[in-house]
Every structure is written in C-alpha cells, then in structure tokens.
Amino acid sequence: MMLFLSNILQFSVFGSIVTIGAMIGAIASGRISDYIGRKGAMRLSAVVCIVGWLAIYFAQGAISLDVGRFSTGYGIGVFSYVVPVFIAEIAPKTLRGGLTTINQEFIETLQSLPRARIQDLFERTYIRPVIVGVGLMAFQQFGGINGIIFYASETFVSAGFASGSLGTILMGCVQVPITAFGALLMDRSGRRPLLMVSSSGLFLGSSITAVSFYLKSHGIYMDSVPIVALCGILVYLGSFSIGMGAIPWVMMSEIFPINIKGIGGSLVTLVNWFGSWAVSFAFNFLMSWSSTGTFVLFSMTCATGVLFVAKVVPETKGRTLEEIQASLNAH
C-alpha cells in the first residue's frame, strides 16, 4: 500500500478520506432510513462497504485506494447513526447504556422515524439536546483519538521505539477489556461519572505523552522517553474506552425527542465524522510542526471537555426517554 502513497499529503488523504465519506453518510443517514427503512439503509450501507473494500483490494494506485476508503466511510457513516438509536429505543432503561455500547459490534434494525427539518433543531425546545449531543461528539474527536489510533505506529516510532508493533499490540490489549468494563459500569455508575473519569484520564494521558516528547526534544532522560510515551498513550486509550468512546453515542440515542431524532442524530453523527476527518488529516502535519505541541493541544481540549461534562451534560441513567426529555426541557 505504501508504494502508492508517495508523500505526506497522499498519506494523510488516505488516512482521513474515510471520514469524509462518513460525514456524507451521516448527512444522508436520516433521510435514507426514512425513505427505504432502517433495514434497507443498513443493507445499502453494507453493499457500499463491500464495494469499498473490493476497490482497496484491487487497487492499482492512490486514487483507487482513496475511492475504496471513501466508500467504506460512507457506509460506516450511515451505520453509526442507525444502530445506537434503535438499541436505545428497544432496550429497558436499566440495560440501555450497556446494550447501546454493543452497537460497535452488532448490526440491528430500526423502525421509521418522523420527518423533521434542520431548522427544528435550533428551536428553544431542542437547543439543549443539540448542544449536549454536538458538544460530546466534538470533544470526543478533537481530543485526538483518531489521529492517535490511525497513526499509532508512527507515533511510537517518533517517541523512540524501534517499531510501533509492540505499542499497537498493547493498545488492543488495553482497549478491548476496558471497553467491556465500561459497558458493565454504564448502567451502574451512570453516564456523567464515567464521562468525568474518562475525560480526566484523556487529559492525563495526553499530558504524559506531551511530556515524553518534550523530554525527547530536549535530550532529557532519553532512555525513559519511549516508556513514558507508551504509558501516556495507554492511559489515554484506556480512558477513552471506558467512557468517551461509547457514551456520546448512548447520549445521542437518549436525548433527542422522537420527532427530531432522525435529523438530530444525523447532525450529531456528521459532527463526529467531521471531527474525525479534521484530526486524522491534520495529525501528521501537527506532528511535523511539534509533537509536544500536538499533545498539549489535545490535553487542553480534553480539559475543556471535563468542564463541559460537569456543567452541561445531564445524567440519563435509569430514566425513561420521556423523563429525559422532561429534564432537558426544565432547564
């Protein structure tokens, strides 16, 4: 694959174009599922993803790779809206958080939702759910998660490892069990406490990683730099997996009333994929500018996310969807 990607721009485009496709899929997801049904929307998305992977498999150049990545992103963008909403609506309130988390692994069907206009989202009645949904997705993505995951191997090499293999293996070992643990905790401890812990951990992890690159740039404790960087990234990923990875999707499925759920979910999903594209595209350029500065920016974003959760995000654990709406409208 690298034979087709000859410079940093092509490499960044290939890494990020999947999120452009996902943004377009997110925009279209509500309308598509209204017109052809939720099951039809997921079938269409599956076909688009298959076509994308075939384009990547048979690629003979950078353009074919980009077309394939774009197609798979489009399909994922539709899936990422349809699934969590469906699970939230059919699940008992005591299980809703954990079951919605599983949308990352299982594809279900969703019944039709009423039509709504984009202007409806900005009426006074609906503006708080929009702020909560959009804000959580923005902090999830602009905290740097997809730049770190997409380019993990390159980041570990930059930190001083001979290769990125060990680091990426450890990343997987951390993410899988902690994601499962977070799903178990979600309906026990609540959304807000997990979001607070997760956002604080993201701040800590990105700060530790920034320190490691600062030490390297100044030639201080060079033998310890790779270990410090690895610890920082593992803390970051573990913190993301326990809360900020899944809970924004859970909240999206809970906070919008039924009459605007389609258009509201599309907007929130669009913000998520736009943030994913922006970070994954800019990450290599930011790292070329300053590795330390890149992770300082991420840590500042995560710190702001802690304040956002503390001041704006409501608790939805154990409440029916109607009770959540009443709580939001009371503010």
C-alpha positions as CSV (number, residue, x, y, z in Angstrom):
1,M,0.0,0.0,0.0
2,M,2.8,2.4,0.9
3,L,4.0,2.0,-2.7
4,F,1.0,4.0,-3.8
5,L,1.4,6.8,-1.2
6,S,4.5,8.8,-2.0
7,N,4.2,11.8,0.2
8,I,2.7,13.1,3.5
9,L,-0.3,14.7,1.7
10,Q,-1.3,11.4,0.0
11,F,-0.8,9.5,3.2
12,S,-2.9,12.0,5.2
13,V,-5.7,12.0,2.5
14,F,-5.7,8.1,2.5
15,G,-5.9,8.1,6.3
16,S,-8.7,10.7,6.6
17,I,-10.8,10.3,3.4
18,V,-12.8,7.5,5.1
19,T,-14.2,10.2,7.5
20,I,-15.2,12.4,4.6
21,G,-17.3,9.6,3.3
22,A,-18.6,9.0,6.8
23,M,-19.7,12.7,7.0
24,I,-21.6,12.4,3.8
25,G,-23.2,9.2,5.0
26,A,-24.1,10.9,8.3
27,I,-25.8,13.7,6.5
28,A,-27.8,11.3,4.4
29,S,-28.5,8.7,7.1
30,G,-31.7,10.1,8.5
31,R,-33.3,10.7,5.1
32,I,-32.2,7.3,3.7
33,S,-33.6,5.4,6.6
34,D,-36.8,7.4,6.4
35,Y,-37.3,6.6,2.7
36,I,-36.2,2.9,2.5
37,G,-36.4,1.9,6.1
38,R,-33.8,1.2,8.7
39,K,-33.2,-2.3,7.5
40,G,-32.9,-1.1,3.9
41,A,-30.5,1.6,4.9
42,M,-28.2,-0.9,6.6
43,R,-28.4,-3.2,3.6
44,L,-27.4,-0.4,1.3
45,S,-24.6,0.6,3.6
46,A,-23.3,-3.0,3.7
47,V,-23.2,-3.1,-0.1
48,V,-21.3,0.2,-0.2
49,C,-18.8,-1.0,2.3
50,I,-18.2,-4.3,0.4
51,V,-17.7,-2.3,-2.8
52,G,-15.2,-0.1,-1.0
53,W,-13.2,-3.0,0.3
54,L,-13.1,-4.6,-3.1
55,A,-11.8,-1.3,-4.5
56,I,-9.0,-1.3,-1.9
57,Y,-8.2,-4.9,-2.5
58,F,-7.8,-4.5,-6.3
59,A,-6.3,-1.0,-6.1
60,Q,-3.5,-0.2,-8.6
61,G,-2.9,3.3,-7.4
62,A,-3.6,6.0,-4.8
63,I,-7.0,7.0,-6.5
64,S,-8.4,3.5,-6.2
65,L,-7.3,3.3,-2.6
66,D,-9.0,6.7,-1.8
67,V,-12.2,5.7,-3.6
68,G,-12.3,2.5,-1.6
69,R,-11.7,4.3,1.7
70,F,-14.4,6.9,0.8
71,S,-16.9,4.2,0.1
72,T,-16.4,2.3,3.3
73,G,-16.6,5.6,5.2
74,Y,-20.0,6.4,3.6
75,G,-21.4,3.0,4.7
76,I,-20.0,3.4,8.2
77,G,-21.4,6.9,8.5
78,V,-25.0,5.6,7.9
79,F,-24.5,2.7,10.3
80,S,-23.1,4.9,13.1
81,Y,-26.5,6.8,13.3
82,V,-29.0,4.0,12.7
83,V,-27.7,1.4,15.2
84,P,-27.4,3.2,18.6
85,V,-30.8,4.9,18.2
86,F,-32.5,1.6,17.6
87,I,-31.0,-0.1,20.5
88,A,-31.8,2.8,22.9
89,E,-35.5,2.7,21.9
90,I,-36.0,-1.1,22.4
91,A,-33.8,-1.7,25.4
92,P,-35.1,-1.5,29.1
93,K,-33.8,1.6,30.8
94,T,-31.6,-0.4,33.2
95,L,-29.8,-2.0,30.2
96,R,-29.9,0.8,27.7
97,G,-26.3,2.1,28.2
98,G,-24.6,-1.3,28.0
99,L,-26.6,-2.5,25.1
100,T,-26.1,0.7,23.1
101,T,-22.3,0.3,23.5
102,I,-22.6,-3.1,21.7
103,N,-23.6,-1.2,18.5
104,Q,-19.9,-1.2,17.7
105,E,-20.0,-4.9,17.2
106,F,-23.6,-5.9,16.2
107,I,-25.9,-4.6,13.5
108,E,-29.6,-4.4,14.3
109,T,-32.7,-3.0,12.5
110,L,-34.6,0.3,13.3
111,Q,-38.2,1.3,12.7
112,S,-39.1,4.5,10.9
113,L,-38.9,7.9,12.5
114,P,-40.9,11.0,11.7
115,R,-39.5,13.6,9.3
116,A,-38.0,16.8,10.6
117,R,-36.3,19.9,9.3
118,I,-32.8,21.0,10.2
119,Q,-34.3,24.3,11.4
120,D,-36.3,22.5,14.0
121,L,-33.1,21.6,15.9
122,F,-32.5,25.3,16.7
123,E,-35.9,25.9,18.3
124,R,-35.6,26.7,22.0
125,T,-37.2,23.4,23.0
126,Y,-34.5,21.4,21.2
127,I,-31.4,23.5,21.6
128,R,-30.1,21.9,24.8
129,P,-30.1,18.3,23.4
130,V,-28.3,19.7,20.3
131,I,-25.6,21.3,22.5
132,V,-25.1,18.2,24.5
133,G,-25.0,15.8,21.5
134,V,-22.8,18.0,19.4
135,G,-20.5,19.0,22.3
136,L,-19.8,15.4,23.3
137,M,-19.0,14.4,19.8
138,A,-16.8,17.4,19.3
139,F,-14.8,16.7,22.5
140,Q,-14.6,13.0,21.7
141,Q,-13.0,13.7,18.3
142,F,-11.0,16.9,18.8
143,G,-9.3,15.3,21.8
144,G,-7.2,13.5,19.2
145,I,-8.4,9.9,19.3
146,N,-8.4,9.1,15.6
147,G,-5.1,10.7,14.9
148,I,-3.6,8.7,17.7
149,I,-5.2,5.4,16.5
150,F,-4.7,5.9,12.8
151,Y,-1.1,6.7,13.1
152,A,-0.2,4.8,16.3
153,S,2.8,3.1,14.8
154,E,4.3,6.3,13.5
155,T,3.7,8.0,16.9
156,F,5.6,5.2,18.8
157,V,8.5,5.4,16.3
158,S,8.6,9.2,16.8
159,A,8.8,8.6,20.6
160,G,11.8,6.4,20.2
161,F,10.6,2.9,19.7
162,A,12.4,0.8,17.0
163,S,9.0,-0.1,15.6
164,G,5.4,0.5,16.5
165,S,4.4,-3.2,16.7
166,L,4.7,-3.6,20.5
167,G,2.7,-0.4,21.2
168,T,-0.1,-1.2,18.8
169,I,-0.5,-4.7,20.3
170,L,-0.6,-3.3,23.8
171,M,-3.2,-0.7,22.6
172,G,-5.5,-3.6,21.6
173,C,-4.9,-5.4,24.9
174,V,-6.0,-2.3,26.8
175,Q,-9.0,-1.2,24.7
176,V,-10.9,-4.5,24.5
177,P,-11.2,-5.3,28.2
178,I,-11.7,-1.7,29.3
179,T,-14.5,-1.2,26.7
180,A,-16.3,-4.2,28.1
181,F,-15.7,-3.0,31.7
182,G,-17.1,0.4,30.7
183,A,-20.3,-1.2,29.3
184,L,-20.8,-3.0,32.6
185,L,-20.4,0.1,34.6
186,M,-22.5,2.4,32.4
187,D,-25.9,1.4,33.9
188,R,-24.5,1.0,37.4
189,S,-22.4,4.2,37.9
190,G,-24.2,6.4,35.4
191,R,-23.1,8.3,32.3
192,R,-21.8,11.5,33.9
193,P,-19.4,9.9,36.4
194,L,-17.9,7.7,33.7
195,L,-17.6,10.8,31.3
196,M,-15.9,12.8,34.1
197,V,-13.4,10.0,34.8
198,S,-12.9,9.3,31.1
199,S,-12.3,13.0,30.2
200,S,-9.9,13.5,33.1
201,G,-8.0,10.4,32.0
202,L,-7.8,11.7,28.5
203,F,-6.3,14.9,29.8
204,L,-3.8,13.0,31.9
205,G,-2.8,10.6,29.1
206,S,-2.3,13.3,26.5
207,S,-0.3,15.4,29.1
208,I,2.0,12.5,29.9
209,T,2.6,11.9,26.1
210,A,3.3,15.6,25.7
211,V,5.9,15.4,28.5
212,S,7.6,12.4,26.8
213,F,8.0,14.4,23.5
214,Y,9.2,17.4,25.4
215,L,11.9,15.3,27.1
216,K,13.0,13.8,23.8
217,S,13.2,17.2,22.1
218,H,15.5,18.5,24.9
219,G,17.5,15.3,25.1
220,I,16.5,14.6,28.7
221,Y,16.1,11.1,30.1
222,M,16.2,9.7,26.6
223,D,16.1,6.0,27.8
224,S,12.8,6.7,29.6
225,V,11.1,8.6,26.8
226,P,9.6,5.6,24.9
227,I,8.2,4.1,28.1
228,V,6.7,7.5,29.2
229,A,5.1,7.9,25.8
230,L,3.7,4.4,25.8
231,C,2.3,4.9,29.3
232,G,0.7,8.2,28.2
233,I,-1.0,6.7,25.2
234,L,-2.2,3.6,27.1
235,V,-3.7,5.8,29.8
236,Y,-5.3,7.9,27.0
237,L,-6.8,4.9,25.2
238,G,-7.9,3.2,28.4
239,S,-9.7,6.4,29.5
240,F,-11.3,6.8,26.1
241,S,-12.5,3.2,26.1
242,I,-14.2,3.4,29.5
243,G,-16.4,6.4,28.6
244,M,-15.8,8.9,25.8
245,G,-15.7,6.2,23.2
246,A,-19.3,4.9,23.7
247,I,-21.2,7.2,25.9
248,P,-21.6,10.1,23.4
249,W,-23.4,7.6,21.1
250,V,-25.5,6.4,24.0
251,M,-26.4,10.0,24.9
252,M,-27.2,10.8,21.3
253,S,-29.8,8.0,21.3
254,E,-31.4,9.2,24.5
255,I,-31.5,13.0,24.4
256,F,-33.5,13.7,21.2
257,P,-37.3,13.6,21.2
258,I,-38.8,11.2,18.7
259,N,-39.9,13.9,16.2
260,I,-36.4,15.2,15.6
261,K,-34.4,12.1,16.4
262,G,-33.6,11.4,12.7
263,I,-32.3,14.8,11.8
264,G,-30.7,15.4,15.2
265,G,-28.9,12.1,15.0
266,S,-27.7,12.9,11.5
267,L,-26.3,16.3,12.7
268,V,-24.5,14.8,15.7
269,T,-23.1,11.9,13.6
270,L,-21.9,14.5,11.0
271,V,-20.1,16.4,13.7
272,N,-18.4,13.2,14.9
273,W,-17.1,12.3,11.4
274,F,-16.1,15.8,10.6
275,G,-14.0,15.9,13.8
276,S,-12.6,12.5,12.9
277,W,-11.6,13.7,9.4
278,A,-10.1,17.0,10.7
279,V,-8.0,15.3,13.3
280,S,-6.8,12.4,11.2
281,F,-6.0,14.7,8.2
282,A,-4.1,17.3,10.3
283,F,-2.4,14.9,12.7
284,N,0.7,14.3,10.6
285,F,1.1,18.0,9.8
286,L,0.7,18.8,13.5
287,M,3.3,16.2,14.5
288,S,5.7,17.6,11.9
289,W,5.2,21.1,13.4
290,S,5.6,20.0,17.1
291,S,5.0,16.6,18.7
292,T,4.9,18.2,22.1
293,G,2.6,21.0,20.9
294,T,0.2,18.5,19.3
295,F,-0.4,16.6,22.5
296,V,-0.6,19.9,24.5
297,L,-3.5,20.9,22.2
298,F,-5.2,17.5,22.8
299,S,-4.8,17.8,26.5
300,M,-6.3,21.4,26.5
301,T,-9.2,20.1,24.5
302,C,-9.7,17.2,27.0
303,A,-9.5,19.6,29.9
304,T,-12.3,21.7,28.4
305,G,-14.3,18.6,27.9
306,V,-14.2,17.9,31.6
307,L,-15.7,21.3,32.2
308,F,-18.3,20.7,29.5
309,V,-19.4,17.4,31.1
310,A,-19.5,18.9,34.6
311,K,-21.6,22.0,33.6
312,V,-23.8,20.9,30.6
313,V,-24.3,17.1,30.3
314,P,-27.3,15.6,32.2
315,E,-27.5,12.2,33.8
316,T,-29.7,9.8,31.9
317,K,-29.1,6.6,33.8
318,G,-32.3,4.8,34.9
319,R,-34.6,7.3,33.3
320,T,-37.2,6.6,30.6
321,L,-36.8,8.6,27.3
322,E,-39.8,10.7,28.4
323,E,-38.2,11.5,31.7
324,I,-35.0,12.6,30.0
325,Q,-37.0,15.0,27.7
326,A,-38.8,16.5,30.7
327,S,-35.5,17.0,32.5
328,L,-33.9,18.7,29.5
329,N,-36.9,21.0,28.9
330,A,-36.9,22.0,32.5
331,H,-33.6,23.9,32.0
